């Protein structure tokens, strides 16, 4: 329940941050009449995300067992890619996102009759990006954690993100977004490592991957994945009570490499050297 809650909280705050910047700038520059365009873009993006999730879920229900395992592996790979790209994109874009959005809004407002569609598009793509990322993550998590806890956690994360989004927009709440995105990014990378290890398991059950199948350890008698703590660990970190050598190698390698690049200090921007004075 914790993993979908935190992921959806982060995704929701990212979407709320972008749309909140757009809405605040419109209000500050006397363009509040354009705010309904933002809501149209948000609702269209939410509808697209829900439709995509429903289609993928219906498709997977029709597959035979091995095809189902292969589908789950593909969904897991896509989820890992979008989760990692999400945390690195926000790490890179956090400093300049506000100024870039303000510039885009000013350009959109110069489009005349096309300004409405430009604003709808900005809100749509901001929310649709987070929504589609969330769909693939939730599909992967729901496959690992059947039951009501994961969906309830996801809904709780969205609800809290909406409340915080309004609070940030109206100026009542100030949070250290850089620190928030940094530590939730670390958590997401750990979740993604567990998903990637489970992808290898899905590929083996689909008959595609049969190497490195030696058991590294077996905790099924102490902490079985079917127990309450095991289910919680599985839902959050992709825990498995009897992992294979391949799964452990993938988990450790992915976590080590990704955390190294994510946590290393960003290189300071180097200002260009002053030009020499022209001698006449």
Buried (B, 14 or more C-beta within 10 A) or exposed (E): BBBBBBBBBBBBBBBBBBBBBBBBBBEEEEBEEBEEBBEBBBBBBBEBBEEBBEEBEEEBEEEEEEEBBBBBBBBBBBBBBBBBEBBBBBBEEBEEBBEEBBEBBEEBBEEEEEBBBBBBBBBBEBBBBBBBBBBBBBBBBBBBBEEEBBBEBBEBBBBBBBEBBEBBBEEEEEEEBEEBBBEBBBBBBBBBBBBBBBBBBBBBBBEEBEEBEEEEEEBBEEEEBEBEEBBBBBBBBBBBBEBBEBBBBBBEEBBEEBBEEBEEEEEEEEEEEEEEEEEE
